[in-house]
Amino acid sequence: MSNSTSILTFIIVSFCFALILIMKRETLPSGIKRPLAILALVMVAFSFSLIVYSFFSLH
């Protein structure tokens, strides 16, 4: 598996995770909502930085 495939997979997974959290926010227990939201925010922010990095590192 190449590096770009791994990056693309991480980006897709992180955005899907955030979307699922948004869609299921009423059914999640209140004690686990905040840690999952923080994790999703960190993953999406890192994915965005990977997207920007990949645009700037094109040859």
C-alpha positions as CSV (number, residue, x, y, z in Angstrom):
1,M,0.0,0.0,0.0
2,S,1.5,3.3,-1.0
3,N,1.8,6.4,1.2
4,S,-0.9,8.3,-0.7
5,T,-3.3,5.4,-0.3
6,S,-2.8,5.4,3.4
7,I,-3.3,9.1,3.6
8,L,-6.5,8.9,1.6
9,T,-7.8,6.1,3.7
10,F,-7.2,8.1,6.9
11,I,-8.9,11.1,5.5
12,I,-12.0,9.1,4.5
13,V,-12.2,7.3,7.8
14,S,-11.8,10.5,9.8
15,F,-14.5,12.4,7.9
16,C,-16.8,9.4,8.1
17,F,-16.2,9.1,11.8
18,A,-17.1,12.8,12.3
19,L,-20.2,12.4,10.2
20,I,-21.4,9.4,12.1
21,L,-20.9,11.2,15.4
22,I,-22.9,14.2,14.1
23,M,-25.7,11.9,12.9
24,K,-25.9,9.8,16.1
25,R,-25.3,12.6,18.7
26,E,-28.7,12.0,20.3
27,T,-28.1,8.3,20.9
28,L,-24.6,8.5,22.4
29,P,-24.2,8.5,26.2
30,S,-23.3,11.9,27.6
31,G,-20.1,10.6,29.3
32,I,-18.6,9.5,26.0
33,K,-19.9,12.3,23.7
34,R,-17.2,14.8,24.6
35,P,-14.1,12.5,24.2
36,L,-15.4,11.2,20.9
37,A,-16.1,14.7,19.7
38,I,-12.6,15.8,20.6
39,L,-11.1,12.8,18.9
40,A,-13.1,13.5,15.8
41,L,-12.0,17.1,15.8
42,V,-8.3,16.2,16.1
43,M,-8.6,13.6,13.3
44,V,-10.4,16.0,11.0
45,A,-7.9,18.8,11.7
46,F,-5.0,16.4,11.0
47,S,-6.8,15.2,7.8
48,F,-7.1,18.8,6.6
49,S,-3.4,19.4,7.3
50,L,-2.6,16.3,5.3
51,I,-4.7,17.5,2.4
52,V,-2.9,20.9,2.4
53,Y,0.5,19.2,2.7
54,S,-0.3,16.9,-0.2
55,F,-1.3,19.9,-2.4
56,F,2.0,21.6,-1.6
57,S,4.1,18.6,-2.1
58,L,3.0,17.8,-5.6
59,H,5.9,17.5,-8.0
